[in-house]
Amino acid sequence: MLPLVFTLLLGIIWFGRAFNIYSTIQQAAQQGAITAARNSCATTCGNATAPNGTVTSCPQTGPAGSVAYVIATVMCASSVDPTQIIANSPSAVSCVNPPNPATCTNASNITVCSQVLLNSPTSATQLPQCGVVVGFQYPYQFYLPFTSINMTQITLSAQAQSRMEN
């Protein structure tokens, strides 16, 4: 009976940690999308739509306005290692103006797509919303001895969008 209770307890702990990591990377992606969409001080603050900078560990200093910096800061606040981020291939995105396609950049394994059509106008009075989509993936490995999912690695995906501000 004791091994069963121990395995159940470990399962609760590891699934709880997986949920914690998933919610952390979703929050990090959302903060990254907000940073990418708000270009209010691009020349003085270093705020840019591209994820400038390379994430090597939990940042102490760096381009505070960069998407990679913001994502790494949010992940480090929850003790999630930002250096394990896996590249997320940009999905098919549509653009607001067909001559100006959506542009996607990928740095530090974080994909940032700008000029993305976030909604499809359903009426003549509704305006299309232009925005930014940020996405990346994060690996997670279960450690549940005596089970079939022991040492199984899953990939958690994070993607967030934010409306562009003028």
C-alpha positions as CSV (number, residue, x, y, z in Angstrom):
1,M,0.0,0.0,0.0
2,L,2.9,2.4,0.8
3,P,4.4,2.3,-2.8
4,L,0.9,3.1,-4.2
5,V,0.5,6.1,-1.9
6,F,4.0,7.3,-2.5
7,T,3.5,7.1,-6.3
8,L,0.2,8.9,-6.0
9,L,1.9,11.7,-3.9
10,L,4.7,12.0,-6.4
11,G,2.2,12.2,-9.3
12,I,0.4,15.1,-7.5
13,I,3.7,16.9,-7.1
14,W,5.0,16.4,-10.6
15,F,1.6,17.2,-12.3
16,G,1.4,20.3,-10.1
17,R,4.8,21.4,-11.2
18,A,3.9,20.8,-14.8
19,F,0.8,23.0,-14.4
20,N,2.9,25.7,-12.6
21,I,5.4,25.7,-15.5
22,Y,2.6,25.9,-18.0
23,S,1.0,28.8,-16.4
24,T,4.3,30.6,-15.9
25,I,5.3,30.3,-19.6
26,Q,1.8,31.4,-20.7
27,Q,2.2,34.5,-18.4
28,A,5.7,35.1,-19.8
29,A,4.4,34.9,-23.4
30,Q,1.6,37.3,-22.6
31,Q,4.1,39.8,-21.0
32,G,6.3,39.4,-24.0
33,A,3.4,40.1,-26.4
34,I,2.5,43.2,-24.4
35,T,6.1,44.4,-24.6
36,A,6.3,43.7,-28.3
37,A,3.0,45.5,-29.0
38,R,3.9,48.7,-27.0
39,N,6.5,50.5,-29.0
40,S,6.0,53.7,-27.1
41,C,9.7,54.5,-26.5
42,A,11.6,52.5,-29.1
43,T,14.5,54.9,-29.4
44,T,15.2,55.6,-25.7
45,C,14.0,52.5,-23.8
46,G,15.1,49.8,-26.2
47,N,11.6,48.6,-26.6
48,A,11.4,46.7,-29.9
49,T,9.1,44.2,-31.5
50,A,12.0,41.9,-32.2
51,P,13.2,39.7,-29.3
52,N,16.6,41.4,-29.1
53,G,19.2,40.0,-26.8
54,T,20.1,36.4,-26.0
55,V,18.7,34.6,-23.0
56,T,21.6,32.8,-21.3
57,S,20.3,32.7,-17.7
58,C,18.2,34.7,-15.4
59,P,18.9,38.3,-16.5
60,Q,20.4,40.8,-14.0
61,T,20.9,43.4,-16.6
62,G,20.1,43.7,-20.3
63,P,17.8,45.5,-22.7
64,A,14.9,45.9,-20.3
65,G,12.5,46.6,-23.2
66,S,13.3,43.5,-25.2
67,V,10.8,40.6,-25.5
68,A,13.5,38.0,-24.5
69,Y,14.4,39.9,-21.4
70,V,10.8,40.2,-20.2
71,I,10.1,36.6,-20.9
72,A,13.2,35.5,-19.0
73,T,12.4,37.7,-16.1
74,V,8.9,36.3,-15.7
75,M,10.2,32.7,-16.0
76,C,13.0,33.3,-13.4
77,A,10.5,34.7,-11.0
78,S,8.9,31.3,-10.8
79,S,12.2,29.4,-10.9
80,V,11.7,28.2,-14.4
81,D,15.0,28.1,-16.5
82,P,14.6,30.3,-19.5
83,T,17.6,28.7,-21.3
84,Q,15.5,25.6,-22.0
85,I,13.1,27.4,-24.3
86,I,12.6,25.5,-27.6
87,A,12.0,27.3,-30.8
88,N,8.4,27.6,-31.9
89,S,7.8,27.6,-35.7
90,P,5.7,30.5,-36.7
91,S,2.2,29.4,-37.7
92,A,0.5,30.6,-40.8
93,V,-0.4,34.2,-40.0
94,S,-2.4,36.6,-42.1
95,C,-1.7,40.3,-42.4
96,V,-3.9,43.3,-42.3
97,N,-2.7,44.7,-45.7
98,P,-1.9,42.0,-48.3
99,P,1.0,44.0,-49.8
100,N,2.5,44.2,-46.2
101,P,2.8,40.6,-45.0
102,A,3.2,39.8,-41.3
103,T,6.8,39.7,-40.3
104,C,8.1,37.0,-37.9
105,T,11.5,37.1,-36.2
106,N,13.0,34.4,-34.1
107,A,15.7,35.1,-31.5
108,S,16.5,33.3,-28.3
109,N,14.0,30.6,-29.6
110,I,11.1,33.0,-29.2
111,T,9.0,33.7,-32.2
112,V,7.5,37.2,-32.5
113,C,5.1,37.9,-35.4
114,S,4.0,41.5,-35.9
115,Q,1.4,43.0,-38.1
116,V,-0.9,40.0,-37.5
117,L,-4.6,40.2,-38.1
118,L,-6.1,39.2,-34.7
119,N,-9.7,39.1,-35.7
120,S,-11.8,38.9,-38.8
121,P,-14.3,41.7,-39.1
122,T,-17.8,40.3,-39.2
123,S,-19.5,43.5,-40.2
124,A,-18.7,46.7,-42.1
125,T,-18.6,48.7,-38.8
126,Q,-16.1,46.4,-37.1
127,L,-12.5,47.3,-37.7
128,P,-9.7,44.7,-38.0
129,Q,-7.4,44.5,-35.1
130,C,-3.7,44.4,-35.9
131,G,-1.4,42.9,-33.3
132,V,1.6,40.9,-32.3
133,V,1.8,37.1,-31.6
134,V,4.6,35.7,-29.4
135,G,5.2,32.0,-29.0
136,F,7.7,29.5,-27.8
137,Q,7.9,26.0,-26.3
138,Y,9.3,24.5,-23.1
139,P,10.2,20.9,-22.4
140,Y,9.1,19.2,-19.2
141,Q,10.1,15.7,-18.0
142,F,8.1,13.6,-15.5
143,Y,9.8,11.6,-12.8
144,L,7.3,9.1,-11.7
145,P,8.9,5.8,-10.7
146,F,6.9,2.6,-11.1
147,T,4.7,4.1,-13.8
148,S,4.6,4.0,-17.6
149,I,5.2,7.8,-17.8
150,N,8.4,7.8,-15.9
151,M,11.1,9.9,-17.7
152,T,8.5,10.9,-20.3
153,Q,9.2,14.3,-21.8
154,I,6.4,16.6,-23.0
155,T,6.6,19.9,-24.7
156,L,4.5,22.7,-23.3
157,S,3.6,25.4,-25.8
158,A,3.0,29.1,-25.0
159,Q,1.5,31.5,-27.3
160,A,0.0,35.0,-26.6
161,Q,-1.2,37.9,-28.7
162,S,-1.6,41.5,-28.0
163,R,-3.2,44.4,-29.9
164,M,-0.9,47.0,-31.3
165,E,-1.2,50.5,-29.7
166,N,-0.7,53.7,-31.6
